[in-house]
Amino acid sequence: SIIDGIEQGRLCSTNLRKSILYTLCSKVPQFAPTLAMVFGVPEALTIAQVLLIDIGTDIWTAIAFAFQPAESKLMARAPRHPRLVKLADWGVGVYSYCYIGMLQTFFCWAMYFHVPGLLQVWADQGTGPYDANGQYVVLQGKSVYYWTLVIGQIAAAVSATTERQSLLTYCFPNTLLNLAFAFEVALGLVSLCGEFMHGAFSTTYIPWELVVRPLIALVAIVLIDEARKLVFRRLEEQNRCGWCLGAGGAAIEEDDWSGSGSSDDENDSHEDGETGKLISLC
């Protein structure tokens, strides 16, 4: 039916947006170590590790978002205007770069500087060259930063599974996405524990305490985003959420649906307006 088609269209655009949100989140913590080296901070993430995250794990998780089931109120919200509200708008940048990306960066640095001896190596040897002990400590720091970013990306994916609906009611219905999470964890642990990975990706064994500690980032990011969703749901109930993520269509007047075409396109514009009214009713 028409309504089913509209629902599938909304679901496709929503899932594509979620995939974009997730993919962009890691760019801030990936860039931060390069910027920090300007200020003498030892290298925290290598190019090989960035590629291992982007190509080894992120790509599969991003694809898995295509199979994400609809949220409960997908059809209850005002539609996104195809001309005035873009799929990747300012909200995507704010969410990925200024919100989740910043949280990931904070936790990556927090775990990095908790590596025993790293602050002393920074104070004494800066960005190198390092003695044997300094090389080992910095290698551990890189491994911890990389592993924390892997966990942070899982947190970003979990948070991006819904725009408004709580995870307590939505849960984890996407089997492919769950498998992608398992693959991310498995590849991350193999990178830390497999000697055949150490040379190519500048990783090494780290104590189990440093392996478990980044789970704090996972829990914290998910809980913070659950609080954000709760606030947005409250605003939505009060019809005060036209500016919120994914709700751009709510603030658009009905007349805008007819477009701004010339008189030659009057019939087409009228059709667009009628279509917009039909979608609004859905």
C-alpha positions in Angstrom: 0.0 0.0 0.0 1.0 3.7 -0.2 1.4 3.9 3.6 3.7 0.8 3.6 5.8 2.4 0.8 6.1 5.7 2.7 7.1 3.8 5.8 9.8 1.9 3.9 11.1 5.1 2.4 11.3 6.7 5.8 13.0 3.7 7.2 15.6 3.7 4.5 16.5 7.3 4.9 16.5 7.0 8.7 18.9 4.0 8.6 21.2 5.7 6.1 21.3 8.7 8.4 22.2 6.5 11.4 24.9 4.8 9.3 26.4 8.3 8.5 26.2 9.3 12.2 28.0 6.3 13.3 30.7 6.4 10.6 31.6 10.1 11.3 31.9 9.7 15.1 35.4 8.2 15.0 37.0 11.0 13.0 37.5 13.3 16.0 39.4 10.8 18.2 41.3 9.6 15.1 42.5 13.2 14.4 43.2 14.2 18.0 46.5 12.2 18.4 48.0 13.9 15.3 47.1 17.3 16.7 48.4 16.4 20.2 51.8 15.5 18.8 52.3 19.2 17.9 52.3 19.8 21.6 54.8 17.1 22.3 52.4 14.3 23.3 53.7 10.8 22.4 52.0 9.3 19.4 48.7 7.7 20.5 47.3 6.2 17.3 49.0 5.2 14.1 47.7 5.4 10.5 47.7 1.6 10.4 45.4 1.5 13.5 43.1 4.1 11.9 42.8 1.9 8.8 42.2 -1.2 11.0 39.3 0.6 12.6 37.8 2.1 9.4 38.3 -0.8 7.0 38.5 -3.7 9.5 35.4 -3.0 11.6 33.5 0.2 11.0 32.6 -0.6 7.4 30.7 -3.8 8.4 28.9 -2.1 11.3 27.9 0.8 9.0 26.5 -1.7 6.4 24.6 -3.6 9.1 22.5 -0.4 9.9 20.7 -1.0 6.6 18.9 -3.9 8.3 17.8 -1.9 11.3 14.1 -2.3 12.2 11.9 0.8 12.5 11.5 2.7 15.7 8.0 2.6 17.3 7.1 6.2 16.4 8.6 6.3 12.9 5.3 7.1 11.2 4.0 9.4 14.0 6.6 12.1 13.3 6.4 14.9 10.7 8.1 14.0 7.5 11.5 15.4 6.4 11.1 18.0 3.7 13.1 16.7 0.7 14.2 20.1 -0.4 14.6 22.1 2.8 15.9 19.4 5.2 18.9 17.5 3.9 19.7 13.9 5.0 23.1 14.9 6.2 22.4 18.3 7.8 24.0 20.4 10.6 22.6 18.0 13.1 24.7 15.1 11.8 27.9 17.2 12.3 26.9 18.3 15.8 26.0 14.8 16.8 29.1 13.1 15.3 31.8 15.7 15.8 30.7 17.8 18.8 28.9 15.2 20.9 29.7 11.5 20.5 33.1 12.2 18.9 34.1 14.5 21.8 33.0 11.9 24.3 35.0 9.2 22.5 38.1 11.5 22.4 37.8 12.3 26.2 37.7 8.6 27.1 40.5 7.6 24.7 42.8 10.2 26.3 41.7 9.3 29.8 42.6 5.7 29.3 45.7 6.6 27.4 47.2 8.7 30.2 46.3 6.0 32.8 48.9 3.7 31.2 51.6 3.3 33.9 54.7 5.3 33.2 53.3 7.2 30.2 53.2 10.6 31.8 56.9 10.2 32.9 57.9 9.2 29.4 56.1 12.3 28.0 57.9 14.5 30.5 61.3 13.0 29.9 61.3 12.0 26.2 58.4 13.9 24.6 57.7 12.5 21.1 61.0 10.6 21.0 63.4 9.1 20.3 62.7 6.7 23.1 64.8 4.3 25.1 63.7 0.7 25.3 61.4 1.2 28.3 59.9 4.4 26.7 59.2 2.5 23.5 57.3 -0.2 25.4 55.3 2.2 27.4 54.3 4.3 24.3 53.4 1.0 22.5 51.1 0.1 25.4 49.6 3.6 25.2 48.9 3.2 21.5 47.3 -0.2 22.2 45.1 1.3 24.9 44.0 4.3 22.8 43.2 2.0 19.9 41.2 -0.5 22.1 39.3 2.4 23.8 38.3 3.8 20.4 37.1 0.3 19.3 34.9 0.2 22.4 33.9 3.8 21.8 32.7 3.0 18.3 30.6 0.2 19.7 29.1 2.7 22.1 28.4 5.1 19.2 26.7 2.3 17.2 24.6 1.3 20.2 23.6 4.9 20.7 22.8 5.5 17.0 20.5 2.5 16.8 17.6 4.8 17.8 17.1 8.5 17.4 14.5 8.9 20.2 13.3 5.5 21.4 14.9 4.1 24.5 17.1 1.1 24.2 15.2 -0.4 27.1 12.1 -0.8 24.8 13.9 -1.1 21.5 16.6 -3.6 22.6 18.9 -5.2 20.0 16.7 -6.6 17.2 19.3 -6.3 14.4 21.2 -9.7 14.3 23.7 -8.4 11.7 24.5 -5.4 13.9 25.0 -7.6 16.9 27.4 -9.8 14.9 29.3 -6.7 13.8 29.7 -5.8 17.5 31.1 -9.2 18.2 33.5 -9.0 15.2 34.7 -5.6 16.4 35.5 -7.0 19.8 37.1 -10.1 18.4 39.3 -8.2 16.0 40.3 -5.7 18.6 41.4 -8.5 21.0 43.2 -10.4 18.3 45.1 -7.1 17.5 46.2 -6.9 21.1 46.9 -10.6 21.8 48.1 -11.9 18.4 51.8 -11.5 17.9 51.4 -11.6 14.1 49.4 -8.3 14.4 51.8 -6.4 16.7 54.4 -5.4 14.1 52.1 -4.2 11.4 49.6 -2.3 13.7 51.9 -1.1 16.5 50.0 -3.0 19.2 51.2 -5.1 22.1 49.9 -7.1 25.1 48.3 -5.0 27.8 47.2 -6.0 31.3 43.6 -7.2 31.6 42.9 -4.2 33.8 43.6 -1.9 30.9 41.5 -4.2 28.6 38.4 -4.0 30.9 38.7 -0.3 32.0 37.5 1.1 28.6 34.2 -0.5 29.2 33.5 2.5 31.4 33.4 4.5 28.1 30.9 2.1 26.6 28.5 2.4 29.6 29.0 6.2 30.1 28.4 7.1 26.4 25.3 4.9 26.1 23.8 6.3 29.4 24.5 9.9 28.4 22.8 9.3 25.1 19.9 7.7 26.8 19.5 10.9 28.8 19.6 12.9 25.6 16.8 10.7 24.1 14.7 11.1 27.2 15.0 14.9 27.0 14.1 14.9 23.3 11.1 12.6 23.9 9.8 15.0 26.5 10.2 17.9 24.1 8.5 16.0 21.4 5.5 15.3 23.6 5.3 19.1 24.1 5.6 19.8 20.4 8.8 21.7 21.1 11.2 19.5 19.2 11.2 21.0 15.6 14.9 21.8 15.9 15.9 18.4 17.2 17.9 15.7 15.4 15.8 14.1 12.7 12.7 16.3 13.3 13.4 19.0 10.7 10.1 18.4 9.0 8.2 19.3 12.1 9.0 23.0 11.8 8.1 23.4 8.2 4.8 25.1 7.2 2.3 23.3 5.0 2.7 25.9 2.3 6.4 25.0 1.9 5.5 21.6 0.5 4.2 23.2 -2.7 7.8 24.3 -3.6 8.8 27.6 -5.1 8.6 26.8 -8.7 7.5 29.1 -11.5 3.9 29.3 -12.8 4.8 26.8 -15.6 5.3 24.2 -12.8 2.1 25.1 -11.0 0.4 21.7 -11.5 3.5 19.8 -10.3 3.8 22.1 -7.3 0.2 21.5 -6.4 0.9 17.7 -6.7 3.8 18.0 -4.3 1.7 19.9 -1.9 -1.0 17.2 -1.9 1.6 14.5 -1.5 3.1 16.4 1.5 -0.4 16.5 3.1 -0.9 12.8 2.5 2.5 12.0 4.1 1.8 14.2 7.1 -1.4 12.3 7.7 0.7 9.1 7.8 
